[in-house]
Structures are given as C-alpha cells and as structure tokens.
Amino acid sequence: MPLSALLFDLDGTLTDSIGLIVHCYQATLTHFAGRTPSSEEIVPKIGRALPTLFAEENVGDVEAMLAFYRALYAQEHDDWVRLYDGVEELLDGLYGKLPLAIVTSKSLQSARPALERFGIGAKMQAVVTSDDTQKHKPDPEPLLLAAARLGVLPEHCAYLGDSVHDLHAARAAGMQALAALWGPSPPETLRPLADQSFDSPQALLAFG
C-alpha cells in the first residue's frame, strides 16, 4: 500500500517530555489526593487523554485537577522539554515530501508550547489534539480526523507513536502502525503491535 501521509504522536515520540508529565502528574495527585504515584505507575498511562486519567483517579474535581496540572506544565515546560536527538533532522527531511500531521492526546493549550518552540507546528499540515474529538486514543477517532483533514485515505497513512495506545489506535484506524522505540515504553511491548519498529528518528528517514 503506498504511503501518502505520515502522522506523529507528540510526547515520547518527537518531544522528550515524559519527565515533565510524570512530575506534573505526581504534583497534581499529591495536591488533590495526598498520594504520589510512582513513575512506573504513570508512564504506561501516557498517550491517553488527561481528563480520562484524572476521572479514573476518582479523587476530586477533574477540571480543577486539569487546571492545576496545566498551569504547572506551562510554567516548567521550557526547563524540561526538548526534542529527541534526530527529530529535527527527521522533520526537515520529510517536510515537503508528503503531508505530515500531529495527533496528540494533549489539549492544544498544553501542546502549543512544543509546537511553537521547536517549530514542529510549522511543518505540519494538520494538528489534532484532545480538544478536537469526543473519543481519544486508543480509539481511532483522532487519527481518522487527521487523515480527513489531510485529504488522505486512512489506509494510505502511517502513524508513529511510542505507546501501546498509539499502536492500537493506528491499527483500529486501518493505518500502518510504526513504533518509536526511543521513547519511554519497553520495546518488547511495542514490537508485537507494530508493522515496523524504529530504533531512532534517523532510521525513519529511509521508511517508505
């Protein structure tokens, strides 16, 4: 099947933001629930929408938790978040060759600092955030919306992500599921779900 568009997850795939996500999640739960979850508890959840995760915690007002988390995330973003090595070269190499899109479970408010600071948004023909859909990864709705915005059939798209939620969403959308093994998830959890796996952003340049 010819590849006509490439879609990317954001956190853990293009941006090394996992440490900040864990920090903000821990601070939020400490404040609202009086407990501090471990990073081992939090990391497998990354990739799902934050309102859903906070609702599942069942410890307080979800909107208040979101406001607390997002304020702290915005305040500390520039001190924590960077691009993974090779991502800038990857996006530069792909830009103009085929349509590109971001599909993230972040809100636009939380995604915007990385999209703007690192110039990611300028290279994308579409950006889909949690604000845009009723359902979120691992449901395919966000990926299908991105394909529609690009004007490309889902079966002609590939989606690159670093979590099982990303790969399940890609498969459910009928897209090629590509695993970013440089992210936080153990490679052995991703490879069985992926059509192809990549050890580095540079390796992806040869794809397709």
Buried (B, 14 or more C-beta within 10 A) or exposed (E): EEBBBBBBBBBBBBBBBBEBBBBBBBBBBEBBBEEEBEBEEBBBBBBBBBBBBBEEBEBBEBEEBBEBBBEBBBEBBEEBBEBBEBBBEBBEBBEEEBBBBBBBBBBBBBBBBBBEBBEBBEBBBBBBBBEBBEBBBBBBBBBBBBBEBBEBBBEBBBBBBBBBBBBBBBBBBBBBBBBBBBBBBEBEEBEEBBBBBBEBBBBBBEBB
